[in-house]
Amino acid sequence: MKPDTGEDPERQRIERAHLNDPIDTTSKVFRYPAASDLTALVRRYWIPVWSVPEGEDSVQRVLQYPVCLAVVAQDYARFYGITSGLSRTTLTGDGWAVGVMFTPAAGHLLTHRPVAAFTDRFADLSDVFGEEGLLLTRSIRTAMASAPRAPESHRAAMDLFDEALRPFASIDDEGLLINRVVAFVEDNPDVLRVEQVRDEFGMSERALQRLVHRRIGLTPKWLIQRRRLQEAAGRLRERAIPLAEIAALLGYADQPHFVRDFAKVVGMTPAAFAEKYGI
């Protein structure tokens, strides 16, 4: 299995969720698909490895997908809920992490709690998995210690995660439904209103609200806005069309509304983002 390393002599491939500088070469991200028997629980693995010059830092900015995460690094092991705003991680020195991006169904199955309890926060991995979480953390650190860039180290670390996650691989009906709801919103840029989601799945507004809050911790409206902002970031990087046209394509009533929404979450205006991160 070959990873997508994101490697390029000058630029790295940037996903729509990531708002990083395309010419920042201090880190490389190796991405791997989930094991075939875990795809309803795990979206994929990502393994960043970084080397930041002394006295500097590299800030990773992410408009997180509507899923929980588990991350084991050299100095922490955490289970993350969904960050409703902009997620920031500051990298310094030399390091690595092994991350699991779960599916929308997974958070409730792994924690046995409504995912809203983890919105905008994280818990130690041992708080979610108990003693097994501690053993998993130690084993992954051992697997990655000597050669954090080597595919063999990555495979060993992912196999350890797979083994720990297989007992949760049986997805309940509600979990399968939330996976489908999120996929529908993420894969269809023309979905701009909650009513479209309700109609697609034959659900009342209240039933959809309860489902999304229980399994994701946020709202159906947030799902749509998150995808729109991710798409906006991608279009702004390309700098191919005017702001007013981007706003219209994303379903905003006018350009000022789009500018306010983008700046509120990202921390800079669309024009400033395009100027700083455009390619």
C-alpha positions in Angstrom: 0.0 0.0 0.0 1.6 3.3 -1.1 0.8 6.4 0.9 -0.2 9.8 -0.5 2.8 11.7 0.9 1.7 15.1 -0.3 5.3 15.6 -1.3 6.3 18.1 -3.9 9.7 19.9 -4.3 8.0 23.3 -3.7 4.4 22.7 -2.7 2.4 20.1 -0.9 -1.1 19.0 -1.9 -3.5 20.8 0.4 -7.0 19.3 1.2 -10.0 21.6 1.2 -10.1 21.4 5.1 -6.5 22.6 5.5 -5.7 26.3 5.4 -1.9 26.0 5.6 0.7 27.8 3.6 1.3 25.8 0.4 5.0 26.5 0.4 5.6 25.4 4.1 8.0 22.5 3.8 8.6 21.9 7.5 6.2 19.0 7.6 5.1 16.1 5.3 1.8 14.3 5.7 1.5 10.6 4.8 -2.1 9.5 4.2 -3.4 5.9 4.1 -6.8 4.5 3.5 -8.7 2.6 6.2 -8.5 -1.2 6.4 -11.3 -2.7 4.2 -13.2 -4.1 7.2 -13.1 -0.8 9.0 -14.3 1.7 6.4 -17.7 2.3 8.2 -15.7 3.3 11.3 -12.5 4.9 9.9 -12.2 7.3 7.1 -8.4 7.2 6.9 -5.1 7.5 8.7 -2.8 10.5 8.4 0.8 10.6 9.7 2.5 14.0 9.8 6.3 14.1 10.3 7.9 17.5 10.9 11.2 19.3 11.4 10.8 22.9 12.2 14.0 25.0 12.6 15.0 26.1 16.1 13.3 29.3 17.2 10.5 28.9 14.6 7.1 27.3 14.5 4.6 26.0 12.0 0.9 26.7 12.6 -1.5 24.1 11.1 -5.0 25.6 10.5 -7.9 23.2 9.8 -11.6 23.6 9.1 -12.2 20.2 10.6 -14.4 17.7 8.9 -17.5 16.6 10.9 -15.8 13.7 12.5 -13.9 12.8 15.7 -10.1 12.1 15.7 -7.6 10.1 17.7 -4.0 11.2 17.7 -0.9 9.6 19.3 2.2 11.7 19.3 5.5 11.6 21.2 4.2 13.7 24.1 0.4 13.2 24.1 -2.4 10.8 23.1 -5.8 12.3 22.6 -9.4 11.8 21.4 -10.7 14.9 19.8 -14.3 15.9 19.3 -15.2 18.2 16.4 -13.9 21.8 16.5 -16.7 24.0 15.5 -14.5 26.9 14.5 -10.9 26.9 13.2 -8.6 24.3 14.7 -4.9 25.3 15.2 -1.9 23.1 16.0 1.5 24.6 16.4 4.5 22.4 15.4 8.0 23.0 16.8 11.2 21.1 16.7 11.2 17.5 15.3 8.2 15.3 15.7 5.6 13.0 14.4 2.0 11.9 15.1 -0.3 9.1 14.1 -3.8 10.2 13.5 -7.1 8.4 12.9 -9.9 10.3 11.1 -13.1 8.5 12.1 -16.4 8.4 10.3 -19.4 10.4 11.7 -20.8 7.2 13.2 -17.7 6.4 15.2 -17.7 9.0 18.0 -20.7 7.8 19.8 -19.7 4.1 19.4 -16.2 4.7 20.8 -17.2 6.9 23.8 -20.7 5.6 24.5 -21.7 9.3 25.0 -23.4 11.9 22.8 -20.6 13.5 20.8 -21.7 16.9 21.9 -19.8 16.2 25.1 -16.6 16.5 23.1 -17.4 19.5 20.9 -14.4 21.9 20.9 -12.5 19.8 23.4 -10.4 16.7 23.7 -9.8 13.9 26.2 -6.8 11.7 26.9 -7.0 8.5 24.9 -7.0 6.6 28.1 -10.2 8.4 29.2 -11.9 6.9 26.2 -10.2 3.4 25.9 -9.1 2.9 29.5 -6.1 0.7 30.1 -6.1 -0.4 26.5 -5.6 3.2 25.5 -2.4 3.4 27.6 -1.1 0.1 26.1 -2.0 1.3 22.6 -0.1 4.6 23.1 3.0 2.8 24.3 3.0 0.3 21.5 2.5 3.0 18.8 5.4 5.1 20.2 7.6 2.0 20.1 6.6 1.3 16.5 7.3 4.9 15.4 10.4 5.7 17.5 13.3 4.6 15.3 12.1 5.5 11.8 9.0 7.8 11.8 9.1 8.4 8.0 9.4 4.7 7.1 6.3 3.0 5.6 7.0 0.0 7.8 6.7 2.1 10.9 3.5 3.5 9.6 2.0 0.1 8.9 2.9 -1.2 12.3 1.3 1.8 14.0 -1.9 1.5 11.9 -2.1 -2.2 12.5 -2.1 -1.5 16.3 -4.9 1.0 15.9 -6.9 -1.4 13.7 -6.6 -4.1 16.3 -7.9 -1.8 19.0 -10.8 -0.5 16.8 -12.1 -3.8 15.4 -14.3 -4.5 18.4 -16.3 -1.3 17.5 -16.6 -2.2 13.8 -20.3 -3.2 13.9 -22.1 0.0 13.0 -25.6 0.6 14.3 -28.4 1.8 12.0 -28.3 5.3 13.3 -24.6 5.4 12.7 -25.0 4.2 9.1 -27.6 6.9 8.7 -25.4 9.8 9.9 -22.6 8.5 7.7 -25.0 8.8 4.7 -26.2 12.3 5.8 -22.7 13.7 6.1 -21.6 12.1 2.8 -24.7 13.7 1.1 -23.8 17.2 2.4 -20.1 16.8 1.7 -20.4 15.3 -1.8 -23.1 17.6 -3.2 -22.1 21.3 -3.5 -25.6 22.2 -4.5 -26.9 21.3 -1.0 -27.3 24.8 0.4 -30.3 24.4 2.7 -31.3 22.1 5.5 -34.6 21.4 3.8 -32.7 19.6 1.0 -31.2 17.2 3.5 -34.6 16.6 5.2 -36.1 15.9 1.8 -33.4 13.5 0.7 -33.7 11.4 3.9 -37.4 11.9 4.6 -36.8 13.3 8.0 -38.6 15.9 10.0 -36.6 19.0 11.0 -36.6 17.9 14.7 -35.5 14.3 13.9 -32.6 15.6 11.7 -31.6 18.0 14.4 -31.5 15.3 17.1 -29.6 12.9 14.9 -26.9 15.4 14.0 -26.5 16.7 17.5 -26.3 13.2 19.0 -23.8 11.8 16.6 -21.8 14.9 15.6 -22.5 17.4 18.4 -23.5 20.3 16.1 -26.3 21.2 13.8 -27.4 20.4 10.2 -26.8 24.1 9.3 -23.3 23.8 10.6 -22.6 20.8 8.3 -23.6 22.8 5.3 -21.7 25.9 6.3 -18.5 23.9 7.1 -18.5 22.4 3.6 -19.2 25.8 2.0 -16.2 27.4 3.9 -13.9 24.5 2.9 -15.0 24.9 -0.7 -14.5 28.6 -0.5 -10.9 28.2 0.8 -10.2 25.9 -2.2 -11.6 28.5 -4.7 -9.8 31.4 -3.1 -6.5 29.5 -3.4 -7.0 29.2 -7.1 -7.9 33.0 -7.4 -9.6 32.2 -10.7 -13.0 33.9 -10.2 -14.1 37.1 -8.3 -15.4 37.1 -4.7 -18.9 37.9 -5.8 -19.0 34.9 -8.0 -17.6 32.6 -5.3 -20.3 33.9 -2.9 -23.0 33.2 -5.5 -21.7 29.7 -6.2 -21.8 28.9 -2.5 -25.3 30.1 -2.1 -24.8 33.3 -0.2 -27.3 36.1 -0.7 -24.5 38.6 -1.3 -20.8 39.1 -1.1 -20.7 40.9 2.3 -22.5 38.0 3.9 -19.9 35.6 2.5 -17.1 37.9 3.7 -18.5 38.1 7.2 -19.0 34.3 7.5 -15.5 33.5 6.2 -13.7 36.1 8.3 -15.6 35.1 11.5 -14.4 31.5 11.3 -11.1 31.8 9.5 -9.9 35.0 11.1 -9.1 36.9 7.9 -11.2 38.1 5.0 -11.4 36.0 1.8 -9.3 38.6 0.0 -6.6 38.4 2.6 -6.7 34.6 2.6 -6.3 34.5 -1.2 -3.4 36.9 -1.1 -1.6 34.9 1.6 -2.4 31.4 0.5 -3.2 31.6 -3.2 -1.3 29.5 -5.7 
